[in-house]
Amino acid sequence: MTVAEIRSTDDRLLEATGTVLADVGWSQVTMAAVAAAADVSRQTLYKRFGSRAELAQAYVLREAGRLVAVVDTAIAGRRDDPRAAIAAAFDAFLTAASEHPLVRAIVSDGEGSDELLELFTTRGRSVLDVAVHHLAAVLRETWPALSIASADLAAEIAVRLAISTAALPGGPAQLDGNRLADALAPYIERELTRSPT
């Protein structure tokens, strides 16, 4: 198989994972069900992803990347207004997350949801790391006056706020993009006005 064929097969298998997950809880997303949805043999699935845990990790990483991409777009269109950019980024993420089968599976608190949540938290530190690193780079590219340390801290806070709000929506504060921006934007705006030392 060529590299392009391998990527195409992997994409097909990960899409099939999402298709199965949209219909059933995570506990029922079996290797056999994914292979059937992708119209490939189980042998092909196991060859590409050696276990259900490896398939889950690959799926979570890919979908996290897709969710982060909506944040990039929201920020890029509002470079001149950090508060509006942050509010739009949170809103875009929370809207996309609320409709995503992966997030719905985590929020449902059904059988297997803890396993998925762990991929984002204790077992999935790489998911957090990738999202934080990516967002910090986007913040620095959007606002070059932001120091590396400030961008890293803002990104870490934003990612943790976004994930926890998406995973546990509602609550007395009724958090949305504007309310989350009220908390984070003053920090970024202050850091943008600091004189370089």
GIPEJO-V986224 format. One record per pair of residues at least 24 apart in sequence whose ideal C-beta (glycine too) atoms are under 7 Angstrom apart, sorted by the first residue. I is the first residue (numbers start at 0). J is the second residue. If there is no record, write none. Layout:
<<I:J> <I:J>>
//
This chain:
<<8:47> <9:47> <11:37> <12:37> <12:44> <12:47> <12:48> <13:57> <13:58> <13:61> <16:54> <16:58> <17:100> <20:100> <20:101> <20:104> <21:100> <24:104> <24:107> <24:109> <24:110> <24:111> <25:104> <25:111> <25:112> <25:114> <25:115> <26:110> <26:111> <55:118> <56:118> <59:101> <59:118> <59:119> <59:123> <59:126> <60:126> <60:129> <62:99> <62:101> <63:126> <63:129> <63:130> <66:92> <66:95> <66:96> <66:99> <67:130> <67:133> <67:134> <69:95> <70:134> <71:137> <74:137> <74:141> <78:141> <81:142> <81:184> <81:187> <81:188> <81:191> <82:180> <82:184> <82:188> <85:180> <85:183> <85:184> <85:187> <86:176> <86:177> <86:180> <87:176> <89:161> <89:176> <89:179> <89:180> <90:175> <90:176> <92:161> <93:164> <93:165> <93:176> <96:165> <102:165> <105:166> <106:166> <106:168> <116:166> <119:162> <127:158> <130:158> <131:155> <131:158> <134:158> <142:191> <144:191> <145:187> <145:190> <145:191> <146:190> <149:190> <153:183> <153:186> <153:187> <156:183> <157:183>>
//
